[in-house]
Each structure stands twice: as structure tokens, then as C-alpha cells.
Amino acid sequence: MTVLVTGATGNIGRPLVRRLLAGGHRVRALTRDPARADLPAGAEVAAGNLSDTASLEAAFAGVTAVHLIGFGDDYRPLENGPQIVELAVEAGVRKATVLRGELEETGFTRAVKAGGLEWTDLMPVEFMSNTLEWADSVRGEGVVRDGFPTAKSAMVHDADVAAVAAAVLTGDGHAGRRYLLTGPQALTPPEKVRVISEVLGREVGYVETSRDDMVELWRGQGFGDSDIAFFLQMRTDPPEAGYTVLPTVQQVTGRPARTFAQWVGEHAAAFTG
């Protein structure tokens, strides 16, 4: 089988490409800039932009399974979901994983489910890689500045999301399922900082940031009002799904979900320089 991985240079796409190749599968990796993709040897790199349906025709040719993301340029939601699904079905694609960042259905996810594909939703609560936004302050000052110290997250290792995607795309029994993906622990920001300190073997402090300062930080990073409202809700009144540990990763892959300490150990260089 040939598997098409969209978002192939992203946090999930890249480890998914590696895992599929390691399993002996043919992989076509979609990227807008093949010259800069730096993907593993063995992957067929295809140029294409999810926002431009016509650019995807060659990428879908001969593909039997596809990993889909529902956003395009600048993380804007895709509005051409029906056209992408029609193209996939005409090319002979049978199954699809859909990486989702929200609990609610979107136009894209509705298009996938109405289009005749064997779909499976992958819904990670939060990526451990989000913690890389703390790397500069840990390296330079030995502290993490973050707000909402009681907000818990059952964040998941990016590679575990990729492992679930690979299992679904190359296995059976997953059609029509919605997999909420978590790590093995629900941690608050101070608890995450404590793990970072223990793994690095040096003291890293936690400095609480006020709500107003967090809002200004997000605005400075270019986020709009709707994004900020979502961030605030997730930190002050999160859905139970955001902090409830589930066994989904192990159930699908046969291996326990990786811990945050494992993730920090793998990315220690980012925090130490």
C-alpha cells in the first residue's frame, strides 16, 4: 500500500513518515516546499498545498490510505474539504485518519465523513512539544513564566499520536472511531517545570504570570480574539477530556503512552543549548 501523509513536515507528520517507512510501507509525503522538507530517505516527497485542490492530483495518484490535517496556510481551516475527499475517493483511497484539534465537528471533518472514506478521528488533547515555547527562558534564565498554575493537561507525546495514526492506516478495525489521545499523566504547569528540572538535573523555577499578561503575550504572538478566548477557556474551565488520562494509545498500538519525562529527555538539547 501507499500512504499519503499530509502535513508531512509537522510535529505529527514527520514521525508518522518515519514510522511508516520503518514498517516497510511506501510513503508519499506532501509538503509545500520539497527542497526544504528534509524528510527521511525512502519517502517520496510530493509538492502540493492542501488549500489548492488542483495541486493535489499527482499526490493522490495510487494512494490507498491518507493522513489528513484540516488546515492549510497560516493554520486557517480548509474550506475545500469536499473537493479533497472527492479527489481522494476517485484516486482509490479507502481509509483516512483525520488529525483534529477540536472536539466539535468542522466543515472539513463533516466532508470526510460524508465522502465514503473509512475515516478515523485522532484527537490529541495537547502536544508535549508545545512545551518548547519555554525553551528560551529555561536556557537563558533557568525559569518558566506561565499562567494558570492549577490548570491540568493530559498532554500526549507527538510520536504516540503518530504511532496511533500508523496503526490505524495500516491495520483494520478502526473505521468510524474517534480516538481521544492522552499521555499517562495530567500535569499542571508547575508540575511540568518540576519534571523538566529533574530530567535536566538542574533547578528550573516557575514564575506565575497573570491572566492579563498572558492575554497580552498571546496578542503579541499574533493570536486573535477567538483564539485567546479558546486559550482562556482551556485554562480556566477546560473540558474534562483535557485532563482525563485515557488508555487509548496503548489500546491501539499495544505500547504504553510515553511520559513527559521521556519527552524532555529526548529534547533536552532544546532546553540546555
N, C-alpha and C positions, 0 to 999 in steps of 0.2 A: 504494500500500500504506500501511497504518497500522502504525506500530511503537510498541509499548508499552515504555517504559523504566521499570523498577522501580529503586528507589534513585536517583531522578532528581536529588536534591539532593546526592548524594555525589561523591567525588573522580572517579569514572568516569562516573556518570550525567549529571552536569552537562555536561561536554564532549561526551558522546555525544549529548545532546539538541541542542546547538549544531551538531554536525557533520551530523546527520541533517537538520536544518532547512536547513542550507546546501546540502545535496544535493537539496533540493526534495521531501523526504519529509514525509508527515503524521506528527506525533509526539504521542503521548499520554504524559504524564509523571506517574508515580504518586508521590504523597507523602502523608504522614500529615497535613500541615498546609499546605494550598494557600495560605493567606493569607500565610505566611512563606516560600514556596518561592523567590520572586524568580527565576523561570525566564525564558528568552528569549521575547520576543514571537513569536507564531506557534505556540508549543507549547500543546496542550490539556492543562491541568492537571487531574488526576483525584485525588480523595481516596480513600485506601484504605490498609489495613495488611496486609502480607503474612502476618502471624500470624493474621489473621481472614479466612478464605476467603470468607465471605459478603460482606465489604466490597469484594471484587474483581470482582464480576459486571459492574458497569457499565464498569469499566476495561477488561475484556477484550472487550467487545462490538465487533465489527467489526475486530478486530485480526488481522493476518496474520503478524506476527513479534514476538518479545518478547525483551528483555534481562532476564535473571533474576539475582537475588542470592539466596544460600541462607541468609540470616539475617534476623531481624526485630528486635523490641525489644531494646535493650541488646546487640545483636550476638549474641543467642542463636540457635543453629541452628534452622531451621524444621523443625517436626515434621509439617506438613500438606502436604508435597511432593506426595503422590499426589492430594490434593484440588485443589491448584493446577493440576497438569498436566491433570487431568480437565476442570476448568473451561476451561482454555486450548484443549484439543482440541475441546470442544463448541462453543466460540466461533468456531472456524475457524482458529486459529493453526496454522501449518505449521512454522515454524522458531524456534529459540531459541538464544541464547548464554547460557552459564552462567558467571558470574564466580566463580572458585574461589580460596580462599586456602590450600588444602592439596593434597598430592599424592594422598592416599588418598581413595577414594570415601566419600561420606556418604549418609545416608538420602535426602537431597534430590536429590543427583546421580543416585542409582540410580533414584529415582522418575521423573526427567526422561527417563532413557534407556529406561525400560520403558514410557513412556506414549504412544509413537507420534509424537513430535515429531522433526523434523530438528534434532538438537542439535549444538552445538559448544562444547567447553570452552575457556575463556580462563583461563590460569593465570599471572598475573604473579608474578615471584619476589619483588619488593619495590617498593613505590611510591616514587618520588623525593620525593613530598610528605611522606613520613614524616620527612624532614629538617626540616620546620617545627618539630618539637619542640625544635630547637636555637635557634630564632629569638630567644627572650627573652635567653638568655645571650650570644648574638652581639651583640645590640643593647646590652645593659646592661654587659657586661664585656669584650667582644671575645674571648671564648674559647668553646670547646665542651668540655663534660665528658661523656665517653663511655667505655665499657669495650671490652675485646676488640679491641685495635688491629690485630691481624693478620687479623681476620675480613673476607673479601671478599664483596661483593654486586654482582650484575649488575643493579642496580635499573633500573626502567623508568619513563619519563615517563608520567604518568597519561593525557595526551592521546593517546599512542601506543596504550594499551590501548583507549581509546575509538575510535580510528581503526580498529583491527582489528575491534572489535565492529561498527562501522558497515559495514565492508566485508563481513563475514560475513552480517549481517542483510539487506543489500540486494543481495547477489551470490549466485553459485552455486559449487558445488564444495567446500563446507566441511563438509558433513554428516558426523557421526561422527568429526570430527577433535579432537585435543587440542592446543591451541596453548600452548606454554610461551613466555612473553613476557619478554624482557630488553631492557636498554639496550645500547649499543655498548661499554661498559667494565665491568670488575669492579673496584670500588674498596674500599679499606679506610677506616675512619673518619678516620685522619689524611690520607689522600688526598682524601677528600670535603672536609675542612676546608681543605685547600690550594686546591681549586677555588673554594670559597666566597670565600677570601681574594683570589684572583686576580680573580674576577669583580667583587667589591665594590671592589677597588682599595685595600684596607687590610689590615693584619695581623690575622689571626684565629688565636689559638693553640689547640692541642689539649692538654687535660689528661686523662690516663688515669684512669679510675675503676675501683676494684677490683671484683672479682666480687661480693663481699658487699654493697658499696654499691649496685651495680646491682640486686641482688635486692631490697634494701630500697626502692630507688626504685620498682621495679615494684609492690611490695606497697603502697606509699603511693599509687600511681595506681589501686589497686583490683583489680589482677590476682590471680587465684587460683593455687594450686599447679600446676595443669596448664598454665596459660598460661606461668608462669615456667619450668617445665621445658622447654616448647617453645622459649621465647626462648633459654635456655641452650644447648640442642642446636643451634639455628641459628647460634649464635655460636662454639661450641666444636667441634662436629662436624657442620657443615652438609652436606646432600646436595649432590652435585656440581652438580645442577641450579641451586642457588642462586648459584653463582659462574661458571657457564659461559655465555659470550656466544653467543647464537644469532641467526640472521638472520631469525627468524620475522616480525618487524614489517615488514621490507622485502619479504619474500616475499608477504605478504598484502595490504599496502597499496600497494606499489610505491615507497615512500619510505623512506630510511634512518631508523633509530631516532634520536630526539633524544638529545643528550648531556646529562650532568648540568650542564655549564656553561650550556647553553641554559636548562635549568630554573631554575637560580639566577638568571640574568639576568631571566627572566620574573617571578620572585618576590623580586627584590632589596629591594623596599619592606618586606617582612616582616622582613628582617634589618637594616634601617637605620632604621626608624621614620619 
